[in-house]
Amino acid sequence: MSTSTIALQEPRTALLSRLCDYAELTKPRIAVLELVVVLTAGVVATWGQPSPQLLLHAMLGTLLVAASASALNQWLERREDARMPRTAERPLACGRLTSLESLVFAAVCLLAGAAELALFTNFSAAAWALLTWVLYVLAYTPLKQISSVNTAVGAVAGALPVLIGWTAVGGQLDGRAMALFLVLFLWQFPHFMAIAWLYRRDYANAGYQMLTVVDTTGARAGRQAVVAALALIPISILPVLAAPGLGSLLYAALATLLGFCYLLVSAAFWNRPTDTTARLLLKTSLVYLPTVLITLMLAPWI
């Protein structure tokens, strides 16, 4: 390889690395989940007939606001992240990005996302997105150092994208919207308790007051997981009660089956909190939610 070729590749590699660092600031896996939630809410709110343009604007606006929230979360927790092996390589924690760069990125994303939602969907969607940002950045993030209640606050923020997608397409908030909101809210407890157990030592070293740090036996975390999974079974059926048809029946049957599986695995974790049962619960949660959301979206066309 010639010297000139190497000289050309080095700036490209540096630019690509920089872009990857900014992408990591957005917590891509969380961002993808929020996009799926917004898409599902928009489809369900319009009985399977959403405006594609409104949905795209809603998803883009939500993505930008979520990116801002994740970037600020990492800026606020950069010192704690540096003390935990699972987060020590994040771009702020290890110094690949500066505080100023992350703050500018967060501000631009927030303004662009809010404007996208307000101008191209409606002010209600923008307001729900801003509330999500406030809860995640200004409530959930600092609460992690203070109280195990942070999980419940984080679960509210994690479920609010339902209302962003629902209102963005012109849907009126009704029982179905609240049911879908509760599905997202409740799903997060077993999911988060599994993560909190697996990384309990990291959280303790960082000073986070997760339930598995406050109660090292895992009993309280297991109990919360079981209660949430149990409540999830009947609530997950509510979004299709007013929509009879084969698709709704198939969704209800699948949601019930998955709900019982989620409950059984949560009960196994409660009965014996170990890394093995926690990892199984985490994997089950990652199967449960996408399957339920995708089936719910497809129900009107089955």
N, C-alpha and C positions, 0 to 999 in steps of 0.2 A: 504494500500500500504506500502510495507516494506521500511526501510531506504535505503537499497542497490538499490532498484528500483528507488527511487527518486534521488539518487546520480548519477545513470546512465542517467536518463532523463534530468537532468539539463544541462550537457554539450551538449546533442543533441539539446535541446531547444535553447541554446545560439548559437550553430552553425547555426541552421536554421534561427534564428533571424538575424545573421550576413549575411547570404546569401541573405535574403530578403532585407536587407539594400543595398547591392551591386546591387541587381536587380533593386531596386528603383532608383539608380544612373543612370541607363540606360534609364529611362523614357519609360517603356515597351509599352505603347500605341502608342507612336511615333515610336518606333522600329518596332512594328508589321505593322503599316501603311507603313513604308519604305520597309519592306519585300514584302508586297503585290504589291507595286509600281514596285520594281525590277522584281518580278515575271511577272507582266503584261507586262512590257517593253520587257522582254526576249521573251515572247510568241508572242507578236505583231511583234517584229522585225524579227522573223523567220517564220512569217505567220503560227503560230501554231505548228511549228516543232522544238522546241529548244532542245539543248543537255541537258538532265537532270543533268549531272555532272557539266557542266558549270553553269547552273542555281543555283545549290546548292552551288557551290563555290562563285558565285556572291552574293547570299543571305547571306552566312556566313560572307564573307568579309565586306559587307555593314553593317551587324548587329554589327560587332566589331568596325568599324569606327564610326558608329552612337552612340554606347555605350560610346566610348571615348569622343565624342563631347558633349553628354548629361552630362557626369560626370564633364567635365571641365566647362560647362555652370553652373552647380550647385556649383562648387567650386568658380567661379568668382562672383556668385550672392548669396553666402551663407549668407551674412549680410542682403541683401534685402529680401531674402526668410524668414529670421527669423522675419521680420516685417509684413509679410502678413499671415493672418490666413490660406489661402488655401495652403501655402507652408511651414509653420512654423514647420511641423513635418517631413520634409525631413531629411534624415540621417545626412547631413552636417550642416543644419540649427540648428538642436537641439543637435548636438554633438555626435550622435551615431557612426559616422565615423570621423576620423581625416583628416586634410588637406593632410597629407602625404599619407594616405591610398588611398584617392580619386585620388591624382596625379599619384601615382604608377599604380593604376587600369586604369586610362585614358591612360597613356603611353603604358602600355602592350597591351591594346585593340587596340590602334592606330597602333602600330608596327605589331601586329598579323594580323589585318584587311588589312592593306596595302600589307603585304607580301602575304596573302591569295589571294588577287585580282591579284597582279602582277605575282605571280608564277603559279597560276592555272587558270586564265582567260587571261588577257593581261594588258599591261601597260596603255592602254587608260582608262580602267575601274578603275584602281588604281588612275590614275591622276584625274578623275572626282570625285572619293571618297575623295581624299585629298583636292580638291577645295571645296567640300561641307563642309568638316571639317573646313577649313580656314574661309569660309564665315560665318558659324554658330558661331564659337568660337571667332574669331578675328575681325569680322565685326558686325554681328547682335547683339551679346551679349553686347559689349560696347556701341553700338548705341542706345540701349534702354534707356540709361541715357542721351542721347544727342538730339535725333531727332525722330519724328514720322516716318521718312523714314525707320526706323528699320524694319517695317512690310514688305516693299517691298524687302529689302535685305533678310529677313528671308524667304520670299516666294520663292526667287531664290534658296536658300539653300534647301528648302523643295521640290523643283521640280527636282533638279539635280539627285536624285536617278533614274529617268527615263533614263538618259544618262549612268549611271553606268550599269543598267541592259541591255540596248540596245547594248552598245559596248562590254559588257562581253561575249555575245553570238555571237559576230562577225558581228553584224548588222552595216550597213553603215548609218551614220546620214543623214537623209533625211527629207522631209516635214512631213512625218508621225511622226517621232521622235520629231520634233519641235512642232507639234500639240499636242502630248501627254504631252510634257513638259509644254506647255501653259495651258493645262487643269489643271494640278496640280498647276501651278503658280496662275491662276485666281481663282480656287476654294478656295484658302486659304484666300482671302480678306474678303468675307462674313463670313467665319468661324472665322477668327481672330477678325473681328469687333464685332461679337456677344460676344466672350470671353472678349474682351477689355471693352465692355459696362458692362457686368455682374460683372467684377472685377475692375471696374474703380477706386473705392476707395482704393483698395489694391495697384493698380499700382501707384496711386498718393502718397500714404504713403511711397512707396518704392522709389519714385523719377523717375519712368519710364515715358518717354515721349510718351505714347501711344496716338493715335488720340483722344480717348475719354477723355483723361486728358487735352490735348491741347485745345480741343473744347468740353466743358462739355455739350453742347446741343445735341450732337450725330448727328448733321446734316452732318458733313463732313464724319463721319464713315458710315452713311447710304448711302451717295452718292457714296462712294468708293465701298460699297457692291453691289449697284445696277449696277454700270458701269461694274464691274467685272463679275457679274452674266449675264448681257446682252451679253457681249463679249464671254462668255463661251458657249452660245447656238450654234452659227455657228462653233466655233473652235472645239467643242467636236465631231462634225461629221467628221472632216477632216481625222482622222486616218483610216477610212474605205472607203474613196472615191475611192481608187485604188483597193479595194477588193470587187467586186460585189458578190452578193449571198444573200440567205435568212438570214443568220446570221448577215451580215452587215446591211441589211435593218431593222432587228429587233433591232439591237444595235442603229442605227440612230434614229429610232422612239422612243425608250425608252430614249435615251440621250436627245432628243429634249423635250420630255414630262417632264422629270425630270428637265431639264434646265429652262423651263417656271415656274415650281413650285418653284425652287430656286430663280428665278427672282421675282416672286410675293411675296414670303416671305421676300426677301431683300427689296422690295419696301414698304412692311408693316412696316418693321423696320425703314426705312428712313422716312416714313410719321409720325410714332409715336414711337420714341425710348424709349422703356420701358423694364423692365426686362422680361416681358411676351413675347414681340415680339423678343427680343434678344435670349431668350431661345428657342423659336420656330425656329429661324434661325439656331441656333447651332444644334438642333436636325435634321433639314432638311439637313444641310451640312453633317452630319454623316450618313445619309441615301444615299445622292446623290453620294458621291465619291465611296464607296465600291460597290454600285450597278452598276455604270458605269464601273468601272475597271473589275469587275467579268464578266459582260456581254461582254465587249470588249475581254476578254480572251477566252470566250466560242464561240465567233462569228465564228471563222474558222471551228468549228466542228458542227455548227447548219445547 
